[in-house]
């Protein structure tokens, strides 16, 4: 299934990548690799992860404290947010 990552979610990923690369060289790239692996799993099994309100779903990354917030439409999976699990909870609801 086609995956569309909203601009806001991509910006959040890039910001997190920069932060982790600042903390330790190459760590940001590891974050991006885990994000891409997660997108692959979500694409293959879009309904396998936790259901939130308003039809949104959440995939929690293994190695980093982030979750991917997405919804499944008839034609695509829409990634709304790349959200830190411990900061600004539920800020992404306005993107639904």
N, C-alpha and C positions, 0 to 999 in steps of 0.2 A: 504494500500500500504506500502511496506517495506521502512523504512527510514534509510539512511546511513549518519552518521555524520563524516565528515572528521576529521582526527587527529588535524589539525590546529584549526578547529572550537571547538573541545572539549577542547583543550588547552586554547582557549580564554574564554570559559565558566568557566573552573577551575580557571583561573587567576581572573576573575571577582568575582567568588564566594569567593576566598581568600580575595580580597579587601573588599567586603561587610561584611564578617565575622570579619575582622579587625576593620571596622567602628562600627559595632554593632553585638554582638553575635546572631547568628541565621538568620541574614539578608541574608547571602550567601545561606543558605538553602532555603529561600523564593525565591531567584532568580532561583535556580535550579528547584524548583517546578513550577514556572511560565514558565521556558523553557520547561519542560516536558509537561505542559498543552498546550503550543503552538505547540509542535511537534504532540501532539494528534490531534489538530485542523487541522494542515497542512496535516497530514496523511488522515484525513477524507475528507477534501476539498482542495486538492492541488492547484487548479486553482483559488481560491477565493481571493487571495491577490495581492497586487500591482505588476504589470509587470515592470521590469527594462529592461535594454538592454541585448542583447545576450541570451534571453530566461530565464534570472534569475528572481526570484520573491523575495519579501521582506515582512516579517511578523514583525510588530512592537509590542514589548511587552508593556503591559499596565502600569506596575508599575515601570519599570526600563528603563533607556535610551538606550536600546539595540534593535537591529533588527536581525532577523534570515534571512540570505541570502541563498536561495536554488534554485535548478532547478529540474524539473520533467522530468525524463527519462521514457522510456517505462516500465522498470521493477522496478524502485525505485525513491524515492525522495532523492536527494543528498544535504545535508546541507554543504555549502561551508564556511560559516563564521557566527560567533556570534559577531556582530560588534557594537561598541559603536556609537551612532548616531551623536556625536559631536567631534569625534576624527578620524583622518586619513580617510577622506571620500574616498570611492571607492577603497581602497587598495586591496580589495578582487577580483578585476577584473582579476588579474593575475592567479587566481585559476580556471578560467573557462575552 
